[in-house]
Amino acid sequence: MSEIKDYRILLYYKFVAIPDAEQFAAEHLAYCKELNVKGRILIADEGINGTLSGTVEQTEQYMRDMHANPLFSDLVFKIDEADQHAFKKIFVRYKKELVTLRYDKPLDPNTLSGTRLSPKEFHEYLQREDVIVLDGRSDYEYDLGHFRNAIRPDLETFKEFPEWLREHMGEFKDKPIITYCTGGIRCEKLTGVMLSEGFKDVYQLEGGIVTYGKDEEVQGRLFDGKCYVFDERTSVTINRTDEAVVVGKCHHCQQPADTYINCADDSCHRQHLVCTECEETKQGFCSSECEEHVINIS
């Protein structure tokens, strides 16, 4: 019997036109502070995207209040149990785009996006030889964990995707391509870009990697490593079978590793994978230069 946790982490998004979104963001921040939840919520004219943590009672209240708003009555929440808050503060910010893309064509995921696949359907597609698997995240997320045989996008930010697709994916325009990301929101935009760029047969994992990992039938099969998340946890387990493997490599010694840390030199703060031994021997530094820099300013 699993232990009952005191906290929950909610992950959610919805593309919906929000009137006076900047004012709504200010009001939502005040509401979250009053409710005493913590997290990171982005609000744009095109919708909402958030991850927040709170007690079971607080998160239940948050979901009730959001569903009471006609704009978010069908908002889908992905729920993780936790021992404590996953954030230190609450941030609610207005942005021009929920996912920064700066594409030169208007994109509305409600009218143009790839066909959605359930976890079971996505698992079946993963096993087809004619299917191309594309990771819709950044390179450092891929390095920690990814679906087997997925293409690694060599980019650091999402807005680099359109140019990267033109340079590296043109030969696959007539092949079936399945895409995935953490919670689904990036693939809503990515598959829209792909269709706009002439790709013919494009799919996306509905609910993203985190939903795939919770499916009782699939149990995260064919996902290797861990899934990077943007909160204090840094990573979560997806594959709940004995097939799970570590795919990350230590920045220093190249041995298997699945722990990301920030460089101990605050002027660098580079996020890098480390094994247990190197985390201790390198004292949290990503390089000898960073270690020397800290020594010299001490």
N, C-alpha and C positions, 0 to 999 in steps of 0.2 A: 504494500500500500504506500503510495507516494505521500511525502510530507506536505502538509498544507502551508503555503507561504503567506507572509503578511503583506507583501507588496505585489504590484503588477506593473508590467511595462506594456503600453499600448503603442502600436504602430498602425498608421492609417493615412489615407490620402483620398481626395476626390477632386476630379476636374469638374467644376461647376462655376458659373458666373456669379461672383460675389459683388453686389452693389456697394459702392464706397468701401472697397476692400481695406484701404489704409485706415479708415476710422474703425472698421470691424476689428482690425489687428490690435488697435489700442484698447478697445473694449474687451477683447478676448484676453489680453495680457492682464488687465485688472481682474477679470473673472478667475483666471488661473491662479493669480496670487491670493485671491480670497479663498479659493478652494484648497490652496496650499499644495498643488501638484508641481512637479518640476519637469523640465524637458526642453525640447527645441521644436518650435512650431513655425512654419513658414506660411504666409498668407499672401495670395496674389489675386489680381482680378479674375484669374482663371481657376482658382480653387484653393485648397488647403492641403498641407502635407506636414505630418507631425509624428514625433515620438515623445511620449511623456511617461513619467512614473509617479506612483502614489500608492497609498494603502488600497486594499480591496474596496473599502467603502468610498474613498475618494474617486477611484477610477470608475466604479459603478455609477456614481453621481455624474461624472464627466460624460460618460456614454449616454446616460439618460437625457442630460441637458442638450447634448449635441443632436440626438435623435428627435428631440422636441422641436428643433429648428427645421422648417420645411426644406431648407437648402441641403440639410445633412440627414434627412430622415432614413436614408438607406445607406449611410456611411458604414463601411465594413471595418471592424477593428480586429487586428491580429493581437492576441493576448499572450504574454509570457509571464509566468509566476517568477517572483524574485524575493530575495531575502532582505533587500534594502533598495533605496532609491538608485536609479541608474544615471541620475544627473545631480549636479550640485546646485543648479539654479534653474529658473524658468526664463526662457527666451521666446518671445513671440515677435516676429519681424515681418514687415511688409516687403515684398520683392516684386520686381516686374515679371519674373517667371518663377514657377515652382522649382523647375529644374533649369539651371542656366544653360541655354543652348545657343541663343542668338542666331538662329537659322534664318536664311533670307526669304523664307516662305512662311506664311501663317500656318500653324498646326493646331488643330483641335482634336485631341485624342477621342472625343466622343463621336467624331465623324470619320477620322482616318487613323487607324492603328492596326497592328497585326491581329490575326485570329488568336483568340485566347485558348490556351490548353490547360486542362485540369492537371494536377500532379500525376494522376494515372496516365493521362494521354501524353504528357510530356515525357514520362518514363518510357512509354512505348516508342515515342519518336527518337529518344536517345539511342535506342537499340537498332535503328534503321541505318543501313549502310549508305543510303543516298542522301541523308540529312546532314546539313552543316549546322554546328552548334556554335553560337556566338555569345560570348560573355558581354553583357551590356554595362559593365562597371569599369572602374579604373584598374590600372596594372597592379597596384599594391594590394587591391582587394582580391584579384585573381591569384596572386602569389600565395596568399594564405589558404585559399580553398576555391575549388571550381568543379563544375561538372566534367566528367571524364570526356576527353577528346575535344573540349571546347577551345575555340580560338581565343588567344590572349590579345586584347586590344592594347597596343603599345601607346597608351596615352595617360596623362595625369588628370585631365579634367574632361567632363562630359561634353563641353562645347567643342572639343576637338573631333568629335565623332563624324560629322558630315565629311570633312576633308579626309579623314582616315578611311572611311567607307569607299570614297572615290579612288583612293590610292591602293587599297589592299583587298577589296571585296568584289571588284567588278566582274571577276571570272565566275562568281557564284550567283549572278543575277537571275538565272533561270532555274536555280536549284531550291529545294525547300530549306528554309533557314529558321531555326528555332532560337529565340533569344531569352535571356533571363537576367534579372538583377535582384537586389536584396528583397524589396517589398513589392515591386511591380511598376512603380511610377516612372522610372527611367525608361523602361521598355515601352511604355505607352507612347513616349515621345520618339524613342529610337526607331521603333517599327514604323511610325508615321514618316520619319525622315527617309527610311529605306524605301517605302512605297513611293514617296515623292521622287526618289532618285532612280526609280525604274526597276527595283527588285520586285519579282512577281509573286513569290510564294513565301510569305513571312508570318511567323507565329511568335507568341509571347507566353511565358509561363504565368498564368493567372495567380496573383498573390505573391509572386516571387519565391525566392529560395526559402524564406522563413515558413511560408505556407506549405511548401513541398516537404520540409522537414517534419511538419506536424501531421502529415497524412498517415493514417494508421495502416493503410495497405502498402504504400510505397516505402515508408519509413526512411526516407532520405537516400535510398539506394542510388548508386552511381555518382554521388557527390563526394569528392575526396577533399580532405582537409576540413577547415572550419570556415564559417561565414563571418566576414568582417561586418561589425555593426558600429554605428556612430553614437555610442554612449560609453559609460564607464566600463562596461563589460568588455569592449573591444572585439570580442568574438563569441560565437555561439556554435554549439554542435548541431549538425544537420543530419548526418548519416547515423542512424541508430541501430545499425546492424554490425555484425562482426567483419564486414567488408571494409569498414572505415580505415583510412590510412592518413598519415601526415604527409602533405605535399610541400609545405613551406621549407625553406632552407635558411639556416643561420647566416646572417650577413657577414659574420667573421670567419666561420669554419666550414660553412656549407653542409653541416649536418642537419638532419631533420629538425624542424622547429615550428611551433605554432603560437608563439608569444610575440606580440608587437610591443615595443617600448619606445619612448621618446629619448633622444640623446640627452645625456645628463648635462651637456653644455647648453645653457638656455639660449645662447646666441645662435645655436644650430637647431636644436630640438627636432632633428630628423627622426622620423618614425622608421624603425627597422626591426626585422625579425631576429630573435636571438634564441639560442638553446640555453638550457639551465646553466651549463658550465661557463659559457661565454658571458652571460649576464653577470655572473659573479666576478670572473677574472678581468673583464673589460670595464667593470664598475659602471655600466650603463652608458658608456661613451660609444659613439658609432665609429670613431677613428682615433688614432694616436694624436692627430692634430688637435682634435677637440679636447682630449685629455690635457695636452700641453697648454692649450689656451686657458683652460680653467686654472691650472697650476700657476701660470704666469700672472693671472689677475688676482690670485688669492693673497 
